[in-house]
Amino acid sequence: CFYNQRYFTKKHEWVELTDANKKQNEVRIGISDYAQRALGDVVYCELPSIGAKFKGDDTFATLESV
């Protein structure tokens, strides 16, 4: 994996390593430009606490839009 390389899911979410050299498995998450336009206004966002740990296909965030 390359530092700052984004990996996209089929659902337009992405994950990016924030510091590959520290090897602390920390990532930055987001959604694609397409998903942002398709969602419209986000009215609710639930994110995990900093330092929370997840595996594979675990659900860890929720977005609601109108």
ZIVENWO-V110728 format. One record per backbone hydrogen bond with DSSP energy under -1.0 kcal/mol. CO is the residue of the C=O (numbers start at 1). NH is the residue of the N-H. Records with the same first field share a line. If there is no record, write none. Layout:
CO->NH, NH
This chain:
2->5
7->15
9->12
12->32
13->9
14->30
15->7
16->28
26->18
28->16
30->14
32->36
33->37
34->38
35->39
36->40
41->66
44->64
46->62
49->52
55->58
62->46
64->43, 44
